[in-house]
Amino acid sequence: MDNVPLQLNGISKSFGACQALRDVSLQVQPGEAFGLLGANGSGKTTLNRIVIGLLQPDAGEVRLGGVSMREDPVGARRQLSYLPESTSLFPELSAVELLDFVGGLRGVARVSAKTAHLLEHLGLGDDGQRAVGSYSTGMRRKTALACCLLADAPLMLLDEPTSGLDPPSITLFRSILQEWTERGRSLLISSHILEFIEKTCQRVAILHRGSLLACGSLDALREQIGQPEADLERIYLEITGQKTASASALLDDLMA
C-alpha cells in the first residue's frame, strides 16, 4: 500500500446539519490521471481540502504515499503538490524568485537550472524576472503549474487546471500532464470541464450530494449505464439522474 499515491478510506465530513461527504473511498494508482467530477455542492471542494490537510474528516483516513495525514501531516503533504482553482501567488516576487522559494522549501536540487527550463518550456522565459503581480491570468496559471512541477511530488492535485487558459495553453497543459503520468507520477484532477477530463483521465469518480455514485474507466461507466457510445457528459447526467433545463421553454417565455 505504500506505493499508492492516494488512498481514501471511508471519508465523511459534516458542517452542522449538512453532511458534505458520506463514506467516500477511492484510490489513485501510480502513473494514473484520475478525474473527480461533481456539481457545485457535491463535496468536491471539501474532499480536496481534506486531501491536502486543510480540513480534518469526521471519520475515515487519508493516506498519501502510505503516509497518514492524521498521524504525520507534514510527511503526508510532502507526497503531493497542489494547484488551486484560484491562483494566489506572491505578487511582488518574480517567477524566478517564486520558483527559487518553492524549490528551497521542497529541497529541490539544481533549482536555478530547473527554473529556467520550466519557464522556457511554458512560454515564460522572457518574463521570468517580472513580478508575477503584473502577469495575465494565463501567465499566473502557468507559473503555478511550474511550482507544482518543480516540487516533483508523487501526486499532483489540480483544481480546475484550465481556468483562465487559452486553447494553445490548454493543449500544452494536457500534453505535460500526459507525459507526467507516463513517467510514473499521478494526478487527481477536479474540474467541470468534462471534455478535458475525458481526454486526460484514465478513471473518473462522480460525487453527488456528498456520496460517491460511480468510479471507474469510461468504458466501465458506459457499461454501467448501458450506453457504449456515451460521452462523459451523458455518463455524468445518467449516473446523477440530473436533467438539463429546456432552453426552448426558457427562451420562449422570455421572448413572448
N, C-alpha and C positions, 0 to 999 in steps of 0.2 A: 504493500500500500504506500510505501514511502515515495515511490516514483510517480504517484498520481498527483498532478499539479493542483487539482481542486477536488475535494470531497466534502459534500454537504450531506449531513445525516439528520433527518427529522427536524429541520429548522422551522420554528414557529415564533411569531412576534405579534404582540398586540399593543395598541396605543389606547388605553382606556377600554371602552366597549368595542372599539374597532379592531378586528383581527386582521392584520395586514398580511400575514403568512401563516399557512396551515401545513405543518408536517412536510416541508419541501426537502426532497433528497435527490441529489444528482452528482455525477462525476464528469470532470473534464479530463480526457486522456492525453498523454504526451503526444505532441505533434498534431493536435486536433484544434480546429476552429469550431467553436460551439456558440450557437446563437440563442439569445434569450429574448423572447417576444412576449408582449402583453400590452393591453390598452392602458391609458392613464388610470391609475388607481388599482392596477393589477398586483402590485407588490414588487415590481422590478427594482425601483429605486431603493426600497427598504432592503431587498436582498443584496443589492450591490454594496450598500453601506455596511451590511453585516459581513460580507466577504472581505472588505478592506479594513474592517475593525473599527469603524466609526460607531457602530451600534452593536450591542450585545443581544443575542437572541434570548427569548424567554425559555426556550427548550431547543435541544439539538446541538450539533457540533460542526464547526468549520475546521477543516484541515487543509493546509497549503503545503504541498510537497511533503506530506506526512507530519507537518508541524501543527500542533493545536493552537488555534487563535486564542482560546481561553487560557491555556497553560503557558504559552510563550508568544505573546502578541508581537514582540519585536522580531523574533525569529521567523514567525509566520509571514509578516509583512515583507521580509527580505525575499520572499519567494514570488513576489508579484510586483508589477508596475501598473499604474492606473492613469487612464486618460479620461477625465471627467467630461460631462456634456458641456459645461461652461468652462472655457479656457481661462483660468486665472493664473497669470504669471507675474513675476516681479517687474512692473512696468519700467523701472529706471535702469534695469540691467540690460545689457546687450545679449543677443542669443549666445554668443561665445562665453560671456560671463555666466549666464544661466546654466549652460551645459557643464561648464567647469565646476560650478557649485554642486550640481546634481551628481557629477562624476565623483567629486570628493566625498559626498555623503554615502555613495554606494561603493566606494573603494575601487573605482574603475582604473585600470592601468592604461597608460598612453591616452589620457583624456584629450589632450590638445589635438593629436593626430586623428582620433576618432571623431572629435567635434568637427574638424574641418571636413572630414569625409562625409559625415551626415549632412551638414549644411549644404555642401556642394550638390549632393545627390537629391536633396529635397528642394533644390532651386533657391536656396537662401544664401549661397556663397558670397554674393556681392553685398548682402545686407547684414552679415553676421556681427558687425561692430555697431550697428544701430540699436537704440533702445527698443525693446520689444513693445513698449507702450505706443510706439509710432507705427507698428505693423498693422496691416489689414487683418481682418478676421481669419482669412485663409492662411496667412503667414504665421499668425499666432498658433493656429491649429497644427501646422507643420512643425513648429518649434516644440509644442507639447509632445507630439509624436516622437520627435528626436530625443526628448528627455526619456521617454519610455524605452526606446530602442537602445539608448546608451546604457540604461540600467541592466539590460540583458538578463531579465528575470525569467524563470521557467514559465510563468503565466503573465499575460497582459490582459487587463480588463479594460475594455473600451466602451464608453457610454456615448452613443450617437456619434461615432467617429467621423462621419462625413459632414457633420454640421458646419455650414459656412464654406464648404469647399466647392470649387468649380469642377466641371466634368473631367478635365485632364488630371486634376489633383485627386479626384476620386479613383480614377483608373490607376494612378501611381500608388495611392494608399492600398488598393486591393492587391496589386502586384507585390508590394512589400510584405503585406500580411500573408500572402500565399507562400512567398519564399521563407518567411519567418517560421511557418508551421512545417515546411519541408525540411527545415534544419532542426526539427525536434522540439521547438517551443510551442506553447499553447496559447489560445485566445478564448476569452469569454466576451462576446460582443452583444451589447444590449442596444437595440435600435428599433425604430418604427419603419425604417426604410427596408421593406421586405425584399425588394429586388437585390439590394446589397447583401442581405443575409443569405438569400437563395444562391447567389453566385459565390459567396465566400465560405460558408459554413458546411461542414460535413454532417453535423447533427444540430437539432433545434429543440428547445424546450418552450412550451407555451404555458404561461401563467395567466390565470383568470380569477379575479377576486380572491387572490391570496393562495390559490391552490394550483398545483402542477397538474394540468389536464393531459398533457402528452409530452413525450420525449423520445426522439429517435431521428433516424435519417429521413430525408424527404421521401424516399421510396417507401419506408416503413409507415410514414404518416399518410401517404397516398393510399396504401393498402388499408390502413385503419378506417379511412372514410369511404373506401370503395370507389375511388376516382383515380385511376392510374395516370391520367394526363393532367391532373390538377397542379396549378402553380401554388406558391406558398400563400398568396393572398386567399385563394379559395380554401386551402387547407386550414388556414387560421380561422376563417369565418365559419367553416363547417364544425370544427372542433369546439369553438367557443359558443356556437349557436347564435352568433350575432347576425343581425340583418342590417343591410345598408338602407338608409332612408331613400325614398323615391325622389330623385332630382326633379322629375317632371311634375310631381304633385307639389313640390315646394315652389317651383318657378311659375306653375300655372296659377297658384294662389297669389303670388307676389305680383304677377303681371296682369292679373284680371282687371 
